[in-house]
Amino acid sequence: MVGRHSLELALPGASIGAAAGAIAGGLTLLAGQSTGMAGLAALALAMPLALFGGLYSMLLGHGVFRPGTFGPVGLYWMAAFPVSRLTQEILSPTGALLEGVGPFLAYQAMIALGFAIGFLWVHERFMPHWLMRRAGDNPLAQELLDKYLRFARIVRSRRSSRKGGR
């Protein structure tokens, strides 16, 4: 049962990662790639991003990450995004590795922070809605939903104190 509950938590992150990978991979169509190569590029990026996105959601559910914090998520994606891009480049080469793996990974790590901002923004909007649907049957979802609610109360009290207690 614990495995099923953890996998349920992984669904939002995996979905966001898969969609981001499919969109980014699909953009290769605009770069003049054939439809088959664009499909392969999309799949080659969507799969690892979905795995890392799902893992992020599961780790969030198990308390490794906290809702509303960016620093650890940025570091997570600085490792996960370059690995995902390297997987894509190996499966669907575009010549980006001509200058070597080190410079490629360093550049992808810099880009990863932008990806992390977008991923976290979308994840923070989807995850609570998913948790509200699953909280009745899944104790991990209920626990994480409680964390989100505590975080929302803290943010609301900070905002109201800044506005003079309104």
Disulfide bonds with the S-S distance in Angstrom:
none
